[in-house]
Amino acid sequence: MISCCGKSAVGFVAGVVLCVDLAWAAAAQPTRDAVREYPSRPIRLIVPFTPGGGTDITARLVAEKLTERLGQQVIVDNRPGAAGNIGAELAARATPDGYTLLAITASITVNPAIHRKLSYDLAKDFAPVTQTTSLPYTLVVNAGLPARSVKELIALAKSRPNGLTYGSSGIGGLSHLSGGLLAALTHSNLLHVPYKGGAAALADVLSGQIDMLFSTPLQAGPHLRSGKLRGLAVTTRTRSRALPHLPTMVEAGVPGYDVNQWNGLLATGGTPAAIVAKLHAETVHALQEIKERLAGDGSEVVGGTPEALGAHVRRRDRQVEEAGPADRDQGGVAGCSRARDTRPPGRGGYGLRSRALA
């Protein structure tokens, strides 16, 4: 057998391969100096929805304060599409060095139950930083729609052959499922119109292109105050401090309805624990600085631990699985600058039951 420096050729080759593998692994990880000096350059915060939506507004407020606290620019990068999947996939593939972050909502945790072929695993490919906020959705309608209560809205939907249309930030998102749950619980005809983000859906309900929308108080608040939109109810078990005059969906006559939206911050999986810890600490401080601003628009600051956010994401996955099978990878027909589901939620079957979505 041929030998080399007292080792077999096979052993020598194996050693070289191992050394190369270790070198690549080391190159892919930040050095100790890089961790200690973090951040030494701008940070990208991916928002997987269009500008102007509730997630985007919250992310920009947080980014502004993080920029001040970290001494480096935190730049919001909107990557909308596929109910948040495009932005999430981009963040999952990023180098795990803390320079790419992802703003998430409860909506994104639904995606594994809706889409068959995701290239990422939310629980495994990301490092939780913190849950930033918790907030209700508000059921809003165009001010010209002849419905001043949820009961009147449902009666109107049942009286029209084609029902009513409602927008969402994308197929499988929480605003989509909120409408599906309402349709299922009330046996009404609500036609889903998905968009690439909440801002585009809001624009169309304002113009009368669609009838209704489940939006955050942060996003819809100015239009409710101006009278361009009419609020009918909030989706959580308790009333919103920002909109205390609006009833809950249960109070409005829909027993069993409870949907809670939330926002969070993730880093790419494999990001060093020291960097995650620094991001968590600075984000919690940043949230306290904008707490009153967010509270005025209906958002409650959370700022929990990374472990708490990770557990929340896993619990959400279990809730979606327990809710039953969903219609996966639903298509649509282009029209009026958006795709439309041709089957009404509740009749087409979104796998939703009378349960909390939180």
GUPA-169139 format. One record per residue (C-alpha): residue in three letters; x, y, z. Coordinates in steps of 0.02 Angstrom, whole numbers, plus 50000, padded with zeros to 5 digits. Each point is the difference from the previous one (the first is absolute). Layout:
# GUPA-169139
ALAXYZ...
This chain:
# GUPA-169139
MET500005000050000ILE500655017149955SER500355011050150CYS500315018650021CYS500895006850155GLY499584984150092LYS498165000649953SER499084990349869ALA499505009149843VAL498184997150044GLY500255007650172PHE500965014649925VAL498605003949876ALA498694998550136GLY500995012050106VAL500125012649859VAL498124998949968LEU499665002550185CYS501145015150007VAL499165007749848ASP498274997150076LEU500555008150162ALA500755014649906TRP498375003049906ALA499004998750161ALA501155012450085ALA499885012049854ALA498104999350007GLN499995005050184PRO500395017450066THR501685001450088ARG500115004350184ASP500565017549954ALA498505001949884VAL498824994850139ARG500845011850124GLU499955014749878TYR498214996749941PRO499285009649915SER501395007449895ARG498955003249845PRO498165003049953ILE498704986850042ARG498634994749879LEU498264997450072ILE498954990449876VAL498145003850005PRO499114986749895PHE498545011549958THR499735016149904PRO500425017150075GLY498625008350098GLY499244984550081GLY499924996950187THR501554988950003ASP500985012849899ILE499485014550111THR500514990950159ALA501644994149922ARG500475017749948LEU499685006850174VAL501094986350075ALA501355002349866GLU500115018750034LYS500314997250186LEU501204985649971THR501005011249883GLU500185012650140ARG500464987050130LEU501194989349896GLY500895014249909GLN499724991449833GLN498605002049874VAL498624987150011ILE499285000449825VAL498264993449963ASP499964989449843ASN498234996049939ARG499904983149912PRO498134996549977GLY499164985049924ALA499294982750037ALA499295005150170GLY501745004150064ASN500904984749930ILE501125009549878GLY500755010850136ALA500114985650123GLU500934989049875LEU501235014149966ALA500355002350185ALA500184981350029ARG501394999149868ALA500975014950070THR501684998550086PRO499684996950186ASP500965015250061GLY498625011350068TYR500005011749851THR498374993249928LEU498425000250106LEU498214995349958ALA498425008550063ILE498644986850020THR498174999450043ALA498844986350057SER499514998549817ILE501674992549950THR499834985950125VAL498484994049901ASN500974997849839PRO500614982150030ALA498184994450008ILE499565009249839HIS501504997749886ARG500734982949962LYS501735004949940LEU500815012050122SER501895000949989TYR500155004750183ASP499444993950170LEU499455014550109ALA500444990850161LYS501694993249941ASP500715012749877PHE499825015550109ALA500605006250168PRO498615008750097VAL500435017450066THR498385006450078GLN498145001949977THR499805018649975THR498135003250010SER498284992250020LEU498465007749923PRO498244996649936TYR499355001149825THR498605012149966LEU498604995249881VAL499805015549891VAL498865003649852ASN499915013749871ALA498985014450071GLY498784998449855LEU499554982050040PRO498244999150077ALA500544990450155ARG500275007950171SER500214984150100VAL500654982449977LYS498224993349998GLU499535012149861LEU501594995249905ILE499594981550007ALA498205003249949LEU500625010249853ALA501214986249947LYS498614987150005SER498825011249901ARG501185002349853PRO500214985949873ASN501885002649993GLY500215004350183LEU501275012850057THR501865001449966TYR501365001450130GLY501855003549975SER501534992750085SER501885001850000GLY500164983349909ILE499364982249986GLY500204991050165GLY500335015750100LEU499095003650162SER498925013549920HIS499474986849871LEU499594987450135SER499075013250100GLY498775001949857GLY499904981349976LEU499594997650183LEU498635013249993ALA499254991749846ALA500074982750079LEU499225005450164THR498605010149919HIS499734989149845SER500145015449890ASN500705002849826LEU501635009950013LEU501145000149848HIS501865001150039VAL501105012349904PRO501854997550042TYR501335013649980LYS501885000950026GLY499775010250158GLY498755008950110ALA500325017249926ALA499394994949827ALA498454991950075LEU499665015550103ALA500115011049845ASP498684989549912VAL498784999950145LEU500205019050010SER499615001649814GLY498544987850009GLN500824986549893ILE499704987750141ASP498725000650140MET500944996050159LEU501674996350080PHE500744993450161SER501315013250039THR501015005350151PRO499505015750097LEU501735006649960GLN499654999249814ALA498145003849994GLY499925012650143PRO500275016049899HIS498654995149874LEU498784995450138ARG500275017150078SER499775008749833GLY498374990749967LYS500604991749840LEU499864983050083ARG498754993350125GLY500564988350138LEU498804986250049ALA500954989550128VAL501694994250064THR500524981949987THR500704996750174ARG499134994450159THR500135017350078ARG499725017249927SER501435010449933ARG500615014450108ALA500285009949840LEU498214996949938PRO498994997050160HIS498355004249915LEU500124984849886PRO499274983650064THR500914983549993MET499404987749868VAL499214989850138GLU499075015350065ALA499485003749821GLY499134983249987VAL501334987549940PRO500284987650144GLY501684991250002TYR500915013149897ASP501745004650062VAL501475005249891ASN501575008150072GLN501355007449887TRP501785002450059ASN501695005549934GLY501744993350035LEU501815001049951LEU501104985549941ALA501824998049952THR500654986949880GLY500244983050082GLY501784997450062THR500265018150049PRO501185000250151ALA499095000350166ALA500955015650055ILE499355009649850VAL498224993950027ALA500135005350183LYS500605017449950LEU498615001849871HIS498734994550129ALA500605012250132GLU500065014849881THR498324995949922VAL499174999050171HIS500715017250043ALA499435006749831LEU498244993550028GLN499875009350165GLU500455016149910ILE498574998049876LYS498784991750119GLU498815014850012ARG500035002849813LEU499524981849968ALA498704999650139GLY499115014849923ASP499724989749844GLY499424984250088SER501634990350016GLU500594993250167VAL501884998750021VAL500614982750051GLY501904999249993GLY500084982150064THR501494988350001PRO500644990949845GLU499444983750081ALA498235006750023LEU499885004849817GLY500664983049946ALA498694991450108HIS498665011549931VAL500464995349821ARG499974981450040ARG498335001750090ARG499295009149851ASP500564985749886ARG499064987650109GLN498425010849998VAL500005000549810GLU500244981149989GLU498584997150123ALA498855011449901GLY499944987149862PRO500604998449820ALA500145016049901ASP499835003649815ARG501835000049946ASP500815010749867GLN498365007749944GLY500045008649834GLY499035015049942VAL499435009749848ALA500815016749968GLY498825014650001CYS499895017850064SER501864999650040ARG499814984750111ALA499624981549999ARG498324993750060ASP499514983750083THR498524992849905ARG499314990450149PRO499305009250150PRO500864996150164GLY498894989150107ARG499364991349842GLY501684996049923GLY500654993850167TYR501485008650083GLY500094987350140LEU499425012850128ARG498984996250154SER499285010350141ARG501655002550087ALA501265013350044LEU501315004749873ALA501385008050103
